[in-house]
């Protein structure tokens, strides 16, 4: 691969910084002080400490805030000597020791409008306000913030706007406090973690905009983090699934009574609710494809919705059988199908219109099955959220099981010596809301790099390293695919 001019400039700047760091290291503080807000189980802290070590610095946490009891329990297991402060909204910034970098994975919340005639949005009443007031009072060198990808478009005035009001106000607020700010959407799967997890990262310093646009890509697969020989699930559902499909054929398959293509398994494919003939399976698959077509809404004279109930005549138009009505009624009895009237719009809701012909519809249900997907060990996990983690399964020998908590930690890049002595349900809940450690390390290094340059400049201003101008920052969302 050819080296671009941009890469050459980057290497030159990094080399100059490295030389300055080595020359003045003995004259500079060798520890970076930080605070950890909305700490969770300490993912941001883990990533930041690793970044400091990579840059030749120690790291000292001088303040931690978290309110969730299960998270505090894990924090205490790993940092037994630390005092954990509770509700950050009740903390006076003056009691917080001075620090260099603020870490926060704050919740995504809309900002309240102060009225159109005032022409601004107010951060008060949101947890970002507490981040803002601490930065304003303590004036640290920089910060690392993490949030869900949806923050970027949150509270958009129009779908045409690429960035919503929430992120706009956050960036404006940080700029007004005197910080040069960068932000970018990054995907964990590019940082050596086998999970597709996109999050927005906001970093800033008092010196220059940290560069979080270029990283060395690292890839891994689920098989790299999975263990073998752990206890597998035992249930009627699992028995039915494995009696219909060889375990090696399940890699990457989803289980749901909705559309999902060739990789989807339906309840009737494993006869979950009772025996199903080959003809009935064919009928159900045909109804699954047909019921979303708009022509049925036109026939009923109602607004279209995905998943319309179909009358016997509708069904006969694409699936003709001499025994059609008996096939349908048997599937109703076994609860693969239900009878219902088409739904008309009534304000923001849909209500059944009993004046229209009754039809048959697939019982999709709102709850997922015991297993929603069997993951492919040669692929990566989808974005892990607390409510879904126990419904994802992996193949272990001839059986299926959920992720162990240790495997869950690996999916977020936590070190092997991280203590996580907690019940499975609480552990899954905590993992679904944590950060990916290697991504935090990568973005933190950009902030620490600016910190090192600033300290070198303070020691010898005549030898300061100032980055070459790269022009105006692009505020478009970075491609992450």
RAPESUL-V57088 format. One record per residue. RES is the residue in three letters. SS is DSSP state (H for helix, E for strand, C for the rest). NEAR is the number of other ideal C-beta (glycine too) atoms within 10 Angstrom. Layout:
# RAPESUL-V57088
res & ss & near
RES & SS & NEAR
RES & SS & NEAR
This chain:
# RAPESUL-V57088
res & ss & near
UNK & C & 4
UNK & C & 4
UNK & C & 9
UNK & C & 9
UNK & H & 7
UNK & H & 12
UNK & H & 12
UNK & H & 10
UNK & H & 13
UNK & H & 17
UNK & H & 11
UNK & H & 12
UNK & H & 17
UNK & H & 12
UNK & H & 11
UNK & H & 17
UNK & H & 18
UNK & H & 15
UNK & H & 13
UNK & H & 21
UNK & H & 19
UNK & H & 11
UNK & H & 13
UNK & H & 17
UNK & H & 15
UNK & H & 7
UNK & H & 11
UNK & C & 16
UNK & C & 10
UNK & C & 10
UNK & E & 12
UNK & E & 25
UNK & E & 18
UNK & E & 27
UNK & E & 25
UNK & E & 28
UNK & E & 24
UNK & C & 23
UNK & C & 29
UNK & C & 21
UNK & C & 30
UNK & C & 27
UNK & H & 27
UNK & H & 26
UNK & H & 25
UNK & H & 23
UNK & H & 27
UNK & H & 27
UNK & H & 22
UNK & H & 20
UNK & H & 25
UNK & H & 23
UNK & H & 12
UNK & H & 13
UNK & C & 18
UNK & C & 13
UNK & C & 21
UNK & E & 12
UNK & E & 20
UNK & E & 13
UNK & E & 18
UNK & E & 14
UNK & E & 24
UNK & E & 21
UNK & E & 21
UNK & C & 22
UNK & C & 14
UNK & C & 17
UNK & H & 8
UNK & H & 17
UNK & H & 22
UNK & H & 17
UNK & H & 16
UNK & H & 24
UNK & H & 22
UNK & H & 13
UNK & H & 15
UNK & H & 16
UNK & C & 17
UNK & C & 8
UNK & C & 5
UNK & C & 17
UNK & C & 7
UNK & E & 17
UNK & E & 18
UNK & C & 11
UNK & C & 10
UNK & H & 22
UNK & H & 12
UNK & H & 9
UNK & C & 17
UNK & C & 9
UNK & H & 14
UNK & H & 7
UNK & H & 8
UNK & C & 20
UNK & C & 10
UNK & C & 10
UNK & C & 21
UNK & C & 25
UNK & E & 24
UNK & E & 22
UNK & E & 28
UNK & E & 24
UNK & C & 22
UNK & C & 21
UNK & C & 12
UNK & C & 18
UNK & C & 16
UNK & C & 14
UNK & C & 22
UNK & E & 12
UNK & E & 13
UNK & C & 12
UNK & C & 9
UNK & C & 7
UNK & C & 5
UNK & C & 9
UNK & C & 8
UNK & C & 12
UNK & E & 17
UNK & E & 14
UNK & C & 21
UNK & C & 11
UNK & C & 12
UNK & C & 20
UNK & H & 17
UNK & H & 24
UNK & H & 17
UNK & H & 21
UNK & H & 23
UNK & H & 20
UNK & H & 17
UNK & H & 24
UNK & H & 21
UNK & H & 13
UNK & H & 12
UNK & H & 17
UNK & C & 13
UNK & C & 22
UNK & C & 21
UNK & E & 26
UNK & E & 25
UNK & E & 27
UNK & E & 25
UNK & E & 24
UNK & E & 23
UNK & E & 15
UNK & H & 18
UNK & H & 14
UNK & H & 25
UNK & C & 20
UNK & C & 16
UNK & C & 21
UNK & C & 18
UNK & C & 16
UNK & C & 9
UNK & C & 6
UNK & C & 7
UNK & C & 6
UNK & C & 12
UNK & C & 12
UNK & C & 17
UNK & C & 18
UNK & H & 17
UNK & H & 24
UNK & H & 23
UNK & H & 18
UNK & H & 20
UNK & H & 25
UNK & H & 18
UNK & H & 14
UNK & H & 20
UNK & H & 22
UNK & H & 12
UNK & H & 10
UNK & C & 15
UNK & C & 11
UNK & C & 21
UNK & E & 17
UNK & E & 21
UNK & E & 22
UNK & E & 25
UNK & E & 19
UNK & E & 15
UNK & E & 23
UNK & E & 21
UNK & H & 26
UNK & H & 23
UNK & H & 18
UNK & E & 24
UNK & C & 17
UNK & C & 25
UNK & C & 23
UNK & E & 22
UNK & C & 17
UNK & C & 23
UNK & E & 16
UNK & E & 22
UNK & E & 22
UNK & E & 23
UNK & E & 22
UNK & E & 26
UNK & E & 28
UNK & E & 25
UNK & C & 15
UNK & C & 19
UNK & C & 17
UNK & C & 19
UNK & C & 24
UNK & C & 19
UNK & C & 22
UNK & C & 15
UNK & C & 9
UNK & C & 17
UNK & C & 8
UNK & C & 8
UNK & E & 12
UNK & C & 12
UNK & C & 17
UNK & C & 15
UNK & H & 21
UNK & H & 13
UNK & H & 12
UNK & C & 21
UNK & C & 19
UNK & C & 13
UNK & C & 7
UNK & C & 7
UNK & C & 16
UNK & C & 10
UNK & C & 17
UNK & C & 17
UNK & C & 10
UNK & C & 11
UNK & H & 9
UNK & H & 16
UNK & H & 18
UNK & H & 12
UNK & H & 15
UNK & H & 25
UNK & H & 16
UNK & H & 9
UNK & H & 13
UNK & C & 15
UNK & C & 8
UNK & H & 15
UNK & H & 8
UNK & H & 10
UNK & H & 22
UNK & C & 16
UNK & C & 13
UNK & C & 19
UNK & E & 17
UNK & E & 24
UNK & C & 16
UNK & C & 20
UNK & C & 13
UNK & C & 14
UNK & C & 15
UNK & H & 6
UNK & H & 5
UNK & H & 13
UNK & E & 16
UNK & E & 22
UNK & C & 23
UNK & H & 24
UNK & H & 24
UNK & H & 18
UNK & C & 20
UNK & C & 15
UNK & C & 22
UNK & C & 14
UNK & C & 13
UNK & C & 9
UNK & C & 23
UNK & C & 13
UNK & H & 7
UNK & H & 13
UNK & H & 19
UNK & H & 15
UNK & H & 14
UNK & H & 24
UNK & H & 22
UNK & H & 14
UNK & H & 13
UNK & H & 22
UNK & H & 19
UNK & H & 10
UNK & H & 17
UNK & C & 21
UNK & C & 13
UNK & C & 15
UNK & C & 12
UNK & H & 12
UNK & H & 21
UNK & H & 14
UNK & H & 10
UNK & H & 16
UNK & H & 21
UNK & C & 10
UNK & C & 17
UNK & C & 12
UNK & C & 13
UNK & C & 16
UNK & C & 10
UNK & C & 13
UNK & C & 23
UNK & C & 24
UNK & E & 25
UNK & C & 17
UNK & H & 14
UNK & H & 10
UNK & H & 22
UNK & H & 22
UNK & H & 13
UNK & C & 13
UNK & C & 13
UNK & C & 18
UNK & C & 8
UNK & C & 15
UNK & C & 7
UNK & C & 10
UNK & H & 15
UNK & H & 13
UNK & H & 10
UNK & H & 21
UNK & H & 22
UNK & H & 13
UNK & H & 17
UNK & H & 24
UNK & H & 14
UNK & H & 11
UNK & C & 18
UNK & C & 13
UNK & C & 26
UNK & E & 25
UNK & E & 14
UNK & E & 12
UNK & E & 14
UNK & E & 17
UNK & C & 26
UNK & E & 19
UNK & E & 17
UNK & E & 11
UNK & E & 9
UNK & C & 6
UNK & C & 5
UNK & E & 8
UNK & E & 14
UNK & E & 11
UNK & E & 13
UNK & C & 15
UNK & C & 8
UNK & C & 8
UNK & C & 17
UNK & C & 15
UNK & E & 13
UNK & E & 22
UNK & E & 23
UNK & E & 17
UNK & E & 21
UNK & C & 15
UNK & C & 14
UNK & C & 12
UNK & C & 4
UNK & C & 7
UNK & C & 15
UNK & C & 19
UNK & C & 17
UNK & C & 23
UNK & C & 16
UNK & E & 24
UNK & E & 22
UNK & C & 22
UNK & C & 18
UNK & C & 15
UNK & C & 11
UNK & C & 15
UNK & C & 19
UNK & E & 25
UNK & C & 14
UNK & C & 15
UNK & C & 21
UNK & C & 13
UNK & C & 16
UNK & C & 10
UNK & C & 15
UNK & H & 21
UNK & H & 16
UNK & H & 15
UNK & E & 17
UNK & E & 24
UNK & E & 25
UNK & E & 19
UNK & E & 18
UNK & C & 11
UNK & C & 10
UNK & E & 16
UNK & E & 22
UNK & E & 19
UNK & C & 20
UNK & C & 27
UNK & C & 18
UNK & H & 19
UNK & H & 16
UNK & H & 18
UNK & H & 24
UNK & H & 24
UNK & H & 23
UNK & C & 25
UNK & C & 25
UNK & C & 26
UNK & C & 24
UNK & C & 10
UNK & C & 7
UNK & C & 6
UNK & C & 18
UNK & C & 15
UNK & C & 17
UNK & C & 9
UNK & C & 18
UNK & C & 10
UNK & H & 14
UNK & H & 12
UNK & H & 17
UNK & H & 23
UNK & H & 22
UNK & H & 18
UNK & H & 23
UNK & H & 24
UNK & C & 16
UNK & C & 18
UNK & C & 24
UNK & C & 26
UNK & C & 25
UNK & H & 26
UNK & H & 22
UNK & H & 26
UNK & H & 28
UNK & H & 22
UNK & H & 23
UNK & H & 28
UNK & H & 30
UNK & H & 20
UNK & H & 24
UNK & H & 27
UNK & H & 27
UNK & H & 24
UNK & H & 24
UNK & H & 24
UNK & H & 22
UNK & H & 22
UNK & H & 18
UNK & H & 20
UNK & H & 24
UNK & H & 17
UNK & H & 12
UNK & H & 14
UNK & C & 12
UNK & H & 8
UNK & H & 5
UNK & H & 13
UNK & C & 14
UNK & C & 20
UNK & C & 11
UNK & C & 17
UNK & C & 9
UNK & C & 7
UNK & C & 13
UNK & C & 5
UNK & C & 6
UNK & C & 13
UNK & C & 11
UNK & C & 12
UNK & C & 8
UNK & C & 15
UNK & C & 13
UNK & C & 7
UNK & C & 15
UNK & C & 7
